Amino acid sequence: MVQYYWYPGFQPQQPGTTPPQVTIPSGGRPPATPFREESYIENILRLNRGKIGTFNFSFENALAAGKNTLAIRGMVEAAGRDHVILSESGTGDRFLMPMIYFDYAEFDEELNYFNQQP
């Protein structure tokens, strides 16, 4: 299994071994652990759906002679682990862009972000 993101607690399971067992308390539910959203780019983009910005992408192979970048002015409609769906402001065109080409975004207003309290 190839892991998409680095996670310090990840240990690959050896073939032929059984996964670790989880003990469930007598109440029938596993103990509650506080959920904390991780600050990956796609999660930050999802928090800021509908906000206008400029999204910059670059490509290994040029789109046209001497041009291997693309800037889309619009808003985030949705974002997933490996993609973002953008709606261009002026034309209403929609783009499904792989995150592998994403460089950075500039927003016109303050961004929503995760609570930084421990």
NORQUIKA-V109417 format. One record per residue. SS is DSSP state (~ for helix, > for strand, _ for the rest). PSI is psi in whole degrees, 0 to 359 (* if undefined). OMEGA is omega as a letter, one per 30 degrees, with the letter a starting at -180 (999 if undefined). Layout:
ss | psi | omega
SS | PSI | OMEGA
SS | PSI | OMEGA
//
This chain:
ss | psi | omega
_ | 129 | l
_ | 130 | a
_ | 133 | a
_ | 315 | l
_ | 149 | l
_ | 134 | l
_ | 121 | a
_ | 333 | a
_ | 0 | a
_ | 129 | l
_ | 118 | a
_ | 146 | a
_ | 134 | l
_ | 142 | l
_ | 140 | l
_ | 358 | l
_ | 158 | l
_ | 146 | l
_ | 155 | l
_ | 146 | a
_ | 143 | l
_ | 128 | l
_ | 125 | a
_ | 129 | l
_ | 168 | a
_ | 340 | l
_ | 350 | l
_ | 354 | l
_ | 147 | l
_ | 155 | a
_ | 142 | a
_ | 133 | l
_ | 139 | a
_ | 131 | l
_ | 132 | l
_ | 117 | l
_ | 141 | l
_ | 147 | a
_ | 55 | l
_ | 156 | a
~ | 316 | a
~ | 327 | l
~ | 321 | l
~ | 319 | l
~ | 319 | l
~ | 323 | l
~ | 339 | a
_ | 28 | l
_ | 137 | l
_ | 350 | l
_ | 140 | a
> | 137 | l
> | 179 | l
> | 125 | a
> | 122 | a
> | 131 | a
> | 150 | l
> | 151 | a
_ | 145 | l
_ | 317 | l
_ | 137 | a
_ | 142 | l
_ | 320 | l
> | 170 | a
_ | 118 | l
_ | 8 | a
> | 108 | l
_ | 21 | l
> | 158 | l
> | 131 | l
> | 125 | l
> | 122 | l
> | 114 | a
> | 209 | a
> | 157 | l
> | 126 | l
> | 320 | a
> | 159 | l
> | 138 | l
_ | 187 | a
_ | 323 | a
_ | 12 | a
> | 164 | l
> | 141 | l
> | 120 | a
> | 146 | l
> | 119 | a
> | 134 | a
_ | 307 | a
_ | 321 | a
_ | 339 | a
_ | 2 | l
_ | 147 | l
> | 141 | a
> | 135 | l
> | 107 | a
> | 130 | l
> | 137 | a
~ | 340 | a
~ | 335 | l
~ | 352 | a
> | 132 | l
> | 300 | a
> | 169 | l
> | 147 | l
> | 124 | a
> | 153 | a
_ | 348 | a
_ | 174 | l
_ | 142 | a
_ | 150 | l
_ | 141 | l
_ | 172 | a
_ | 152 | l
_ | 126 | a
_ | 7 | l
_ | 138 | a
_ | * | 999
//
